[in-house]
């Protein structure tokens, strides 16, 4: 996963995944990223490749700030998924070129994400189960699951 931050004001780039049949994250708000492919040298290369594929940006090594702890879904899935988030800082916001996998991309100011009223426990029905998850409630929609579990520690270390 690529966590991309840029100034004016300091913000995080989020994407809304396109609606696709059979995609468990269809229509969800998240971060650029996807599955590793055999040609990827490592998970950082996967994050960079997926960012190019999804939004048309090539993240150079100079933009890499570091990586966050691995995260995985807290709900049962048919296969185990582990995500390693890589944090990139850009000096400016490049123009987005969305692929068919992405419906929209938008910047969320970090101060907005830090607003205590934005993050709250939210009941959701997931795979037939009624569960409660922390979620960011933004004007663009709800951010929960893996993306929430990446953003929350990021906000803690950027305070």
Secondary structure, DSSP 4 states (H G I P E B T S, - for coil): -EEEEETTTTEEEEEEEPP-TT-TTTT-EE-B-----TT-SSHHHHHHHHHHHHH-----GGGEEEEPPPEE-SS--SS--EE--EEEEESS-PPP---TTEEEEEEEEHHHHH-TTTEEEEEEEETTEEEEEEEEEETTEEEETHHHHHHHHHHHH--
